[in-house]
């Protein structure tokens, strides 16, 4: 796997600070299926970490464990040293925001309103304040609108604040999702395939946007199948295969690892996750085939002997 990374104009230069995310031994089982097995991963402040792997490797399931959508069967997830609560809305309030593979905007709301939705964890005004609509409510609303407009300016959509989000081009809808996630003022941003379906120009713009987010001191963990994007962008890359972390390191280390190449090409390699089970199945199938062949050969020999005997009897007559 040799992905050219010479097109990168902005290098990930920020030195990682405190550990923002610390996932230890995260395991997720669904009945008898283990989707994620004992995965450890850390992300530091101002660091961009990539998570890659073939389809079905458990990447999104791992994201769901980090954000409270799933409760891990085993292991724990810490954010800035504190174990995260099991509820997703509490995880957002704690400081972790995410986007999803599929766009989840409110199509009948304006661009500005979509970003304002992301502010709900940062406003102290409750139902009573909204009903009374006193001075405190109006101050909070004005502050939220101002911050939302700052974020729209940041992603280049301030001029479309009053447009319905469903009318935006695909690439701008992706940007809007990122702005809505940033509206919760996270310390860690999780991006699930942010460039899926984008053309090269949109992908490059997203890359620059993520660098700008990193420069704000926000840690970023990103899933993506575009290897050029990942290796241009990330300080570190972790590879998941069949729910297990296969390797972790800088872009060059991961690109040159033969196990990673084999995993993407579908070739077996020594010590691969699930290799032992696959070998057992193969051995069982080989044994079954040998038994069937032996039985077929035995039946053929018996039939041949019977035919020879019958022919001898005919000759005797």
URURTA-V572216 format. One record per residue. RES is the residue in one letter. PSI is psi in whole degrees, 0 to 359 (none if undefined). Layout:
{{RES;PSI} {RES;PSI}}
//
This chain:
{{X;104} {X;91} {X;124} {X;128} {X;19} {X;351} {X;355} {X;121} {X;329} {X;112} {X;147} {X;93} {X;346} {X;129} {X;126} {X;137} {X;234} {X;156} {X;117} {X;311} {X;133} {X;97} {X;127} {X;121} {X;34} {X;122} {X;136} {X;118} {X;143} {X;96} {X;237} {X;359} {X;126} {X;107} {X;326} {X;133} {X;109} {X;53} {X;128} {X;137} {X;137} {X;150} {X;129} {X;162} {X;132} {X;20} {X;146} {X;121} {X;133} {X;148} {X;114} {X;171} {X;161} {X;165} {X;138} {X;11} {X;346} {X;14} {X;308} {X;325} {X;319} {X;317} {X;316} {X;328} {X;326} {X;331} {X;8} {X;0} {X;327} {X;146} {X;116} {X;141} {X;322} {X;162} {X;180} {X;157} {X;124} {X;139} {X;114} {X;43} {X;353} {X;132} {X;131} {X;146} {X;164} {X;352} {X;135} {X;323} {X;331} {X;329} {X;318} {X;317} {X;329} {X;331} {X;16} {X;127} {X;158} {X;162} {X;171} {X;165} {X;313} {X;137} {X;132} {X;50} {X;163} {X;101} {X;330} {X;6} {X;157} {X;168} {X;314} {X;316} {X;324} {X;320} {X;322} {X;329} {X;322} {X;350} {X;356} {X;331} {X;351} {X;6} {X;137} {X;351} {X;135} {X;197} {X;317} {X;317} {X;322} {X;325} {X;316} {X;323} {X;53} {X;186} {X;320} {X;320} {X;315} {X;323} {X;316} {X;319} {X;317} {X;320} {X;319} {X;318} {X;320} {X;317} {X;321} {X;320} {X;324} {X;317} {X;323} {X;324} {X;320} {X;320} {X;359} {X;25} {X;17} {X;328} {X;350} {X;25} {X;326} {X;5} {X;150} {X;138} {X;331} {X;343} {X;357} {X;149} {X;160} {X;312} {X;324} {X;329} {X;321} {X;317} {X;319} {X;322} {X;320} {X;318} {X;319} {X;321} {X;320} {X;338} {X;339} {X;5} {X;58} {X;159} {X;344} {X;127} {X;126} {X;123} {X;119} {X;102} {X;61} {X;341} {X;11} {X;127} {X;4} {X;153} {X;171} {X;323} {X;318} {X;322} {X;317} {X;319} {X;322} {X;321} {X;314} {X;324} {X;318} {X;322} {X;319} {X;323} {X;318} {X;319} {X;344} {X;358} {X;9} {X;130} {X;145} {X;132} {X;123} {X;134} {X;134} {X;147} {X;349} {X;102} {X;324} {X;316} {X;312} {X;312} {X;334} {X;328} {X;320} {X;145} {X;320} {X;154} {X;133} {X;141} {X;124} {X;136} {X;121} {X;42} {X;357} {X;147} {X;117} {X;314} {X;155} {X;138} {X;191} {X;174} {X;316} {X;317} {X;315} {X;318} {X;328} {X;357} {X;121} {X;330} {X;324} {X;315} {X;314} {X;320} {X;320} {X;333} {X;354} {X;18} {X;139} {X;152} {X;157} {X;130} {X;10} {X;144} {X;127} {X;358} {X;322} {X;315} {X;320} {X;321} {X;321} {X;318} {X;316} {X;319} {X;319} {X;319} {X;321} {X;317} {X;319} {X;321} {X;320} {X;319} {X;316} {X;320} {X;320} {X;318} {X;321} {X;317} {X;320} {X;317} {X;322} {X;320} {X;319} {X;316} {X;321} {X;318} {X;319} {X;320} {X;320} {X;318} {X;319} {X;319} {X;323} {X;319} {X;321} {X;320} {X;326} {X;330} {X;none}}
//
